[in-house]
Amino acid sequence: MTTLPKIVMIGAGSAIFGLSSLATVVRSQRLRGSEIWLVDVNEPGLEIMTQLAELMNREWGSGMRINATTQRLEALPDADFVTVSVQVGPREEVWEKDWRIPLKHGIRQPYAENSGPGAFAHTARNLPLMMAIARDMEELCPDAWYLNFTNPLIRLTWAVHRYSKIKVVGLCHQLLWAYAMAMAVLSDGYDVPIPEGFNVHTDYDNQADFLPVAKAAYQHFDIKAAGLNHFSWVYDIRDQATSEDLYPLLRERWLNHYRTDFEPLTRELFEIFGMMPTPGDSHLCEYLAWVHDPITKPWEKYDLKLQSWEGNRRRRADRWATAQAIVNGERSVDELKDAVSEGVPEIVEAITFNDNFYHHQLNLPNNGCIPNLPDDAIVEVPGLISGLGIQGLNMPPLPEPIAELCRRELAYSSLVIEACYTGDKDLALQALLLDPMVNDIDRARAILKDFLTEFAEYLPQFAQ
């Protein structure tokens, strides 16, 4: 008889991540009776999420054992799966500083989350906590899977893989953006309404237009993509019902007959390199050297949108309001039965019950999955999940120009990880000088100095 798993959710007090992931785990029919531990240092948030979990558990007859604590050491012993979605520092406040500090020194980043100078600070703040969790897992649950949702996903997943013995996978839903873009271009063949002026910008206010298109596309298309997280490329796109290869039609329509203002940077790279990038312009721009020139102003040419920090705050407030209203009995808990899965229950079920489950987007050590990228790097590929664990699928080589863009990002990220792990300031400067957006040594020095000063309370590794 299969033993039901123990699942520890670190960062469960997050209204954005916690609400959806918690609901999808508790609603799982096959995980009924499992043990769940909710962990968060945010006590008020943890309390609301715990009440919500207990309500879902009771109303849906899930029979789960729900526990909550602010101390992960209490939760981790003998865990089978540990989900991690954490942020060090006030999320929107520190993210905005990641953008504004380089701007003060003349570098206008288009996004500042996963690459660019701001992503160095983002990595440096989160890495010590990510590694502390891994160290605790080595002691308390060495055979557990570490399911990482924290950005910068490549770097933090790579750090856990490189510096610990824990099995780790990075999870992201960004491939939905590729589905949405493909449906926008091919919608007339699927009777899917596309809002006027549709785009796939990540702003909260755009979600009402974006999500219905993405969900419809997911019902009709099968996309296989690979590369790096937020920088992957479509290998294959087919109609689910007929198996028709849709790539020729998608290429012809988008490049010759569709709106030129629709994700124009993605369109440009699609035309130049011959493969469709998956993440949409908002994330794609983070990895490129051609998006920050103050003379040509590519952010205007390609209509590149900054993250809306105020929109994020409203999104968080709305999710908290939803959670509180459900706990108070003002809204039905069954609203959460439609929550979109981030992949946690599917992965837990597949490993626990040997499902041979195909997952279209996994961030794993390469080990030859993409043959012309480094073996030890974290790459994003489809994979198979079973009782054997999580294995990435072998993909054909990327076209060499695309592979070189990925290799540059990986080489740069590798140094960032080492610098942020060791607290080596000389290495940190060297890493910043490999950044595609940094074009002056003194600027790099000034940005690094300001980061280390502004975020000193979050950067213990650089204190010496």
C-alpha positions as CSV (number, residue, x, y, z in Angstrom):
1,M,0.0,0.0,0.0
2,T,1.4,3.4,-1.0
3,T,2.2,5.7,1.9
4,L,0.6,9.1,1.6
5,P,3.1,12.0,1.4
6,K,4.0,14.7,3.9
7,I,4.0,18.1,2.1
8,V,5.6,21.2,3.6
9,M,4.7,24.5,2.0
10,I,7.2,27.3,2.9
11,G,5.8,30.7,2.1
12,A,2.2,29.4,2.5
13,G,1.2,32.7,4.0
14,S,1.5,34.3,0.5
15,A,-1.9,35.4,-0.8
16,I,-0.7,35.0,-4.4
17,F,1.1,31.7,-4.3
18,G,-0.5,30.2,-1.2
19,L,-4.1,30.6,-2.3
20,S,-3.8,28.7,-5.6
21,S,-1.3,26.1,-4.6
22,L,-3.1,25.3,-1.3
23,A,-6.4,24.9,-3.0
24,T,-5.1,22.6,-5.7
25,V,-3.4,20.3,-3.2
26,V,-6.4,20.1,-0.9
27,R,-8.9,19.5,-3.7
28,S,-6.8,16.5,-5.0
29,Q,-8.8,13.3,-4.7
30,R,-5.8,11.1,-4.7
31,L,-3.9,13.0,-1.9
32,R,-6.8,12.8,0.6
33,G,-5.5,11.9,4.0
34,S,-2.0,13.4,3.4
35,E,-0.2,15.5,5.9
36,I,0.3,19.2,5.1
37,W,2.4,21.7,7.0
38,L,2.0,25.4,6.3
39,V,5.1,27.5,7.1
40,D,5.5,31.3,7.0
41,V,7.1,34.0,9.2
42,N,4.1,36.2,8.4
43,E,1.9,35.2,11.3
44,P,-1.3,37.0,10.3
45,G,-1.0,35.6,6.8
46,L,-0.3,32.2,8.0
47,E,-3.3,32.3,10.3
48,I,-5.7,33.2,7.5
49,M,-4.3,30.5,5.2
50,T,-4.5,27.9,7.9
51,Q,-8.1,28.8,8.6
52,L,-8.7,28.6,4.8
53,A,-7.0,25.2,4.5
54,E,-9.0,23.8,7.4
55,L,-12.2,25.1,5.8
56,M,-11.4,23.6,2.4
57,N,-10.4,20.4,4.1
58,R,-13.7,20.2,6.0
59,E,-16.0,21.3,3.2
60,W,-14.3,19.2,0.5
61,G,-14.0,16.1,2.7
62,S,-10.2,15.9,2.0
63,G,-9.3,14.3,5.4
64,M,-5.9,15.9,5.4
65,R,-3.9,16.6,8.5
66,I,-3.4,20.4,8.5
67,N,-0.6,21.9,10.6
68,A,0.9,25.4,10.7
69,T,4.0,26.9,12.2
70,T,6.4,29.9,11.8
71,Q,9.3,27.6,12.4
72,R,10.3,25.4,9.5
73,L,12.4,23.1,11.7
74,E,9.2,22.0,13.3
75,A,7.7,21.1,9.9
76,L,10.5,19.6,7.9
77,P,11.3,16.2,9.7
78,D,10.5,13.3,7.3
79,A,8.9,15.6,4.7
80,D,8.5,14.1,1.2
81,F,7.9,17.4,-0.7
82,V,8.9,20.9,0.2
83,T,7.4,23.8,-1.8
84,V,9.3,27.1,-1.5
85,S,7.9,30.4,-2.5
86,V,9.6,33.1,-0.5
87,Q,10.8,36.7,-0.8
88,V,13.3,38.4,1.4
89,G,12.3,42.0,1.9
90,P,9.0,43.7,1.1
91,R,8.3,42.4,-2.4
92,E,7.3,45.5,-4.4
93,E,9.5,47.9,-2.4
94,V,12.8,46.0,-3.0
95,W,11.9,45.2,-6.6
96,E,11.3,48.8,-7.4
97,K,14.7,49.6,-5.8
98,D,16.3,46.9,-8.0
99,W,15.1,49.0,-10.9
100,R,15.7,52.5,-9.6
101,I,19.3,52.1,-8.3
102,P,20.7,51.1,-11.7
103,L,18.6,53.9,-13.3
104,K,20.3,56.4,-11.0
105,H,23.6,55.3,-12.6
106,G,22.3,55.5,-16.2
107,I,21.1,52.0,-16.8
108,R,17.4,51.7,-17.6
109,Q,16.4,48.1,-17.2
110,P,13.2,46.9,-18.9
111,Y,12.1,44.7,-16.1
112,A,14.7,43.9,-13.4
113,E,13.6,40.6,-12.0
114,N,15.5,37.6,-13.6
115,S,18.4,39.2,-15.4
116,G,19.9,42.6,-15.6
117,P,21.6,44.4,-12.7
118,G,18.4,44.3,-10.6
119,A,18.4,40.5,-10.7
120,F,21.8,40.4,-9.1
121,A,20.3,42.1,-6.0
122,H,17.2,39.9,-6.3
123,T,19.4,36.8,-6.3
124,A,21.6,38.0,-3.5
125,R,18.7,38.7,-1.1
126,N,16.9,35.4,-1.6
127,L,19.9,33.0,-2.0
128,P,20.9,32.8,1.7
129,L,17.3,31.8,2.7
130,M,17.0,29.3,-0.1
131,M,20.2,27.6,0.9
132,A,19.3,27.7,4.6
133,I,16.1,25.7,3.7
134,A,18.2,23.3,1.7
135,R,20.6,22.8,4.7
136,D,17.7,22.1,7.0
137,M,16.4,19.6,4.5
138,E,19.7,17.8,4.3
139,E,19.4,17.2,8.1
140,L,15.7,16.6,8.5
141,C,14.4,15.2,5.2
142,P,17.3,14.4,2.9
143,D,15.2,12.4,0.4
144,A,12.6,15.1,-0.1
145,W,12.0,17.0,-3.3
146,Y,12.6,20.8,-3.1
147,L,10.0,22.4,-5.4
148,N,11.2,26.0,-6.0
149,F,8.9,28.8,-7.2
150,T,11.1,31.7,-6.2
151,N,12.7,34.0,-8.8
152,P,15.3,34.3,-10.3
153,L,14.3,30.7,-10.9
154,I,17.4,29.6,-12.8
155,R,19.8,31.0,-10.3
156,L,18.2,29.9,-7.1
157,T,17.4,26.4,-8.4
158,W,21.0,26.1,-9.6
159,A,22.3,27.3,-6.2
160,V,20.4,24.6,-4.4
161,H,21.6,22.0,-6.9
162,R,25.2,23.2,-6.8
163,Y,25.7,23.7,-3.1
164,S,23.5,21.0,-1.5
165,K,22.6,17.3,-1.9
166,I,18.9,18.0,-2.2
167,K,16.9,17.0,-5.2
168,V,15.5,20.3,-6.7
169,V,13.2,21.3,-9.5
170,G,12.1,24.9,-10.5
171,L,8.5,25.4,-11.4
172,C,7.0,28.2,-13.5
173,H,3.8,28.8,-15.5
174,Q,5.4,31.1,-18.1
175,L,4.6,28.8,-21.0
176,L,1.0,29.9,-20.8
177,W,2.2,33.2,-22.4
178,A,3.3,31.2,-25.5
179,Y,-0.1,29.6,-25.6
180,A,-1.8,32.9,-25.4
181,M,0.3,34.5,-28.1
182,A,-0.3,31.6,-30.5
183,M,-4.0,31.7,-29.9
184,A,-4.1,35.4,-30.5
185,V,-2.6,34.8,-34.0
186,L,-4.5,31.7,-34.8
187,S,-7.9,32.4,-33.1
188,D,-10.0,32.6,-36.2
189,G,-9.6,28.8,-36.6
190,Y,-10.8,28.1,-33.0
191,D,-13.7,30.5,-32.5
192,V,-11.9,32.1,-29.5
193,P,-12.7,35.8,-29.0
194,I,-9.6,38.0,-28.7
195,P,-10.0,41.4,-27.0
196,E,-9.2,44.5,-29.0
197,G,-5.6,45.5,-28.7
198,F,-4.8,42.2,-26.9
199,N,-1.3,41.8,-25.5
200,V,0.3,39.5,-22.9
201,H,1.9,42.1,-20.6
202,T,2.2,40.7,-17.1
203,D,0.5,43.6,-15.4
204,Y,-2.3,42.6,-13.0
205,D,-4.8,44.8,-14.9
206,N,-4.2,42.7,-18.0
207,Q,-5.1,39.4,-16.4
208,A,-8.8,39.6,-17.2
209,D,-8.0,39.7,-20.9
210,F,-5.0,37.4,-20.8
211,L,-6.3,34.4,-18.8
212,P,-9.3,33.4,-20.9
213,V,-7.2,33.4,-24.1
214,A,-4.4,31.4,-22.4
215,K,-6.8,28.8,-21.0
216,A,-8.6,28.4,-24.3
217,A,-5.2,27.9,-26.1
218,Y,-4.3,25.3,-23.5
219,Q,-7.4,23.3,-24.5
220,H,-6.5,23.4,-28.3
221,F,-2.7,23.4,-28.6
222,D,0.2,21.3,-27.6
223,I,3.5,23.3,-27.3
224,K,6.9,21.8,-26.7
225,A,9.5,24.4,-25.8
226,A,12.9,24.4,-24.2
227,G,15.7,26.8,-23.2
228,L,16.0,28.8,-20.0
229,N,13.3,29.9,-17.7
230,H,11.6,33.0,-19.1
231,F,13.8,32.6,-22.1
232,S,12.7,29.4,-23.8
233,W,11.8,28.7,-27.4
234,V,9.1,26.8,-29.2
235,Y,10.3,23.6,-30.9
236,D,6.9,22.3,-31.9
237,I,3.2,23.4,-31.8
238,R,0.4,21.2,-32.8
239,D,-3.4,21.1,-32.8
240,Q,-4.4,18.7,-30.0
241,A,-7.4,17.3,-31.8
242,T,-5.9,16.8,-35.3
243,S,-2.1,16.7,-34.5
244,E,-1.6,19.2,-37.3
245,D,1.7,21.0,-37.3
246,L,0.7,24.6,-36.7
247,Y,4.2,26.1,-36.8
248,P,4.2,27.0,-40.5
249,L,0.8,28.7,-40.2
250,L,1.8,30.5,-37.0
251,R,5.0,31.8,-38.6
252,E,3.3,32.9,-41.8
253,R,0.4,34.7,-40.1
254,W,2.4,36.4,-37.3
255,L,5.3,37.6,-39.5
256,N,3.3,38.7,-42.5
257,H,-0.4,39.3,-41.7
258,Y,-0.8,40.0,-38.0
259,R,-0.6,43.2,-36.0
260,T,2.9,44.6,-36.0
261,D,2.3,46.1,-32.5
262,F,1.5,42.6,-31.0
263,E,4.5,41.7,-28.8
264,P,6.8,43.4,-31.2
265,L,10.1,42.2,-29.6
266,T,9.0,38.6,-29.7
267,R,7.9,39.1,-33.3
268,E,11.4,40.6,-34.2
269,L,13.3,37.7,-32.6
270,F,10.9,35.1,-34.2
271,E,11.7,36.6,-37.6
272,I,15.5,36.9,-37.0
273,F,16.2,33.6,-35.3
274,G,13.5,31.4,-36.8
275,M,12.0,30.1,-33.5
276,M,9.2,31.6,-31.5
277,P,10.3,32.8,-28.0
278,T,7.8,31.8,-25.3
279,P,7.7,34.3,-22.5
280,G,6.2,37.5,-24.1
281,D,8.1,40.8,-24.3
282,S,7.9,41.6,-20.6
283,H,10.3,38.7,-19.6
284,L,12.0,38.2,-22.9
285,C,13.6,41.6,-22.7
286,E,15.4,40.8,-19.5
287,Y,18.0,38.6,-21.3
288,L,18.9,40.8,-24.2
289,A,21.6,43.5,-24.8
290,W,19.4,45.4,-27.2
291,V,16.7,46.9,-25.0
292,H,18.3,49.6,-22.9
293,D,20.0,52.0,-25.3
294,P,19.2,55.6,-24.2
295,I,19.5,56.9,-27.7
296,T,17.3,54.5,-29.6
297,K,15.0,54.0,-26.5
298,P,13.9,50.4,-27.4
299,W,11.5,50.4,-24.5
300,E,9.5,52.9,-26.6
301,K,10.1,51.1,-29.9
302,Y,8.9,47.8,-28.5
303,D,6.4,49.2,-25.9
304,L,8.2,47.4,-23.1
305,K,6.2,47.6,-19.9
306,L,7.8,47.9,-16.5
307,Q,6.4,45.7,-13.8
308,S,3.5,47.6,-12.2
309,W,4.4,47.6,-8.5
310,E,1.2,49.3,-7.6
311,G,-0.7,46.7,-9.7
312,N,1.1,43.9,-7.7
313,R,0.0,45.5,-4.4
314,R,-3.6,45.6,-5.6
315,R,-3.4,42.0,-6.7
316,R,-2.1,41.0,-3.3
317,A,-4.8,43.0,-1.5
318,D,-7.5,41.5,-3.7
319,R,-6.3,38.0,-3.0
320,W,-6.2,38.7,0.8
321,A,-9.7,40.1,0.6
322,T,-10.9,36.9,-1.2
323,A,-9.2,34.7,1.4
324,Q,-10.7,36.7,4.3
325,A,-14.1,36.8,2.8
326,I,-14.2,33.0,2.4
327,V,-12.9,32.5,5.9
328,N,-15.6,34.9,7.2
329,G,-18.3,33.0,5.3
330,E,-19.1,35.9,3.0
331,R,-18.0,34.0,-0.1
332,S,-18.1,30.3,-1.0
333,V,-15.0,28.2,-0.5
334,D,-16.0,26.4,-3.7
335,E,-14.7,29.4,-5.7
336,L,-11.3,27.9,-5.1
337,K,-12.1,24.6,-6.7
338,D,-11.3,26.4,-10.1
339,A,-7.9,27.6,-9.0
340,V,-5.2,27.1,-11.7
341,S,-2.6,24.5,-10.6
342,E,1.0,25.6,-10.3
343,G,2.0,21.9,-10.7
344,V,2.4,20.8,-7.1
345,P,-0.4,18.2,-6.8
346,E,0.4,16.7,-10.2
347,I,4.1,16.3,-9.3
348,V,3.3,14.9,-5.8
349,E,0.8,12.5,-7.2
350,A,3.0,11.3,-10.0
351,I,6.0,10.5,-7.8
352,T,3.8,9.0,-5.0
353,F,1.7,6.8,-7.3
354,N,4.1,6.3,-10.2
355,D,1.9,8.1,-12.8
356,N,4.4,8.6,-15.7
357,F,3.0,12.1,-15.8
358,Y,4.2,14.5,-18.6
359,H,4.9,18.0,-17.5
360,H,5.5,20.6,-20.2
361,Q,7.8,23.0,-18.2
362,L,10.4,21.8,-15.7
363,N,13.7,23.6,-14.6
364,L,16.3,20.9,-14.0
365,P,20.0,20.2,-14.3
366,N,20.6,19.8,-18.0
367,N,22.5,16.5,-18.1
368,G,22.3,16.5,-21.9
369,C,18.6,17.4,-22.3
370,I,19.7,20.4,-24.5
371,P,22.9,19.1,-26.0
372,N,24.5,22.4,-26.8
373,L,24.0,24.0,-23.4
374,P,26.2,23.2,-20.3
375,D,25.5,19.9,-18.6
376,D,25.5,21.3,-15.1
377,A,23.3,24.3,-15.8
378,I,19.6,24.6,-15.0
379,V,17.6,24.5,-18.2
380,E,13.8,24.4,-18.9
381,V,12.5,21.4,-20.7
382,P,9.5,19.2,-20.7
383,G,9.8,16.1,-18.6
384,L,8.4,12.9,-17.2
385,I,7.5,12.4,-13.6
386,S,7.1,9.0,-12.0
387,G,8.1,6.9,-9.0
388,L,11.6,7.2,-10.3
389,G,11.5,11.0,-9.8
390,I,11.7,13.8,-12.3
391,Q,13.5,13.4,-15.6
392,G,13.8,16.0,-18.3
393,L,13.3,14.9,-21.9
394,N,16.1,15.1,-24.4
395,M,15.5,17.8,-26.9
396,P,17.2,18.6,-30.3
397,P,20.0,21.2,-30.1
398,L,18.9,24.8,-30.1
399,P,20.0,26.8,-33.2
400,E,23.5,28.0,-32.4
401,P,22.7,31.7,-32.2
402,I,19.9,31.0,-29.7
403,A,22.2,28.6,-27.8
404,E,24.8,31.2,-27.6
405,L,22.4,33.7,-26.1
406,C,21.5,31.0,-23.5
407,R,25.1,30.1,-22.8
408,R,26.0,33.8,-22.2
409,E,23.1,34.0,-19.7
410,L,24.2,30.8,-18.0
411,A,27.8,31.8,-17.8
412,Y,26.8,35.2,-16.2
413,S,24.3,33.5,-13.9
414,S,26.9,31.0,-12.7
415,L,29.2,33.8,-11.5
416,V,26.3,35.6,-9.9
417,I,25.4,32.5,-8.0
418,E,28.9,32.0,-6.7
419,A,29.3,35.6,-5.7
420,C,26.0,35.6,-3.9
421,Y,26.7,32.4,-2.2
422,T,30.3,33.3,-1.0
423,G,29.8,37.0,-0.5
424,D,32.8,37.7,-2.7
425,K,32.6,41.4,-3.7
426,D,35.3,41.1,-6.3
427,L,33.5,38.3,-8.0
428,A,30.2,40.2,-7.7
429,L,31.8,43.1,-9.7
430,Q,33.1,40.7,-12.3
431,A,29.7,39.1,-12.6
432,L,28.0,42.5,-13.1
433,L,30.4,43.3,-15.8
434,L,29.2,40.2,-17.7
435,D,25.6,41.6,-17.6
436,P,24.3,42.4,-21.1
437,M,23.0,45.7,-19.8
438,V,26.2,46.9,-18.2
439,N,28.5,48.9,-20.4
440,D,30.7,50.8,-18.1
441,I,33.0,49.7,-15.2
442,D,32.4,52.7,-13.0
443,R,28.7,52.2,-13.4
444,A,29.0,48.6,-12.3
445,R,31.0,49.6,-9.3
446,A,28.5,52.3,-8.3
447,I,25.5,50.0,-8.7
448,L,27.1,47.2,-6.7
449,K,28.1,49.7,-3.9
450,D,24.5,51.0,-3.7
451,F,23.0,47.5,-3.7
452,L,25.3,46.4,-0.9
453,T,24.5,49.5,1.1
454,E,20.7,49.7,0.4
455,F,20.1,46.0,1.1
456,A,22.7,45.4,3.7
457,E,20.2,44.0,6.2
458,Y,19.2,41.3,3.7
459,L,22.8,40.4,2.6
460,P,24.6,38.7,5.5
461,Q,27.0,37.0,3.1
462,F,28.5,40.3,2.1
463,A,28.9,41.7,5.6
464,Q,32.5,40.7,6.1
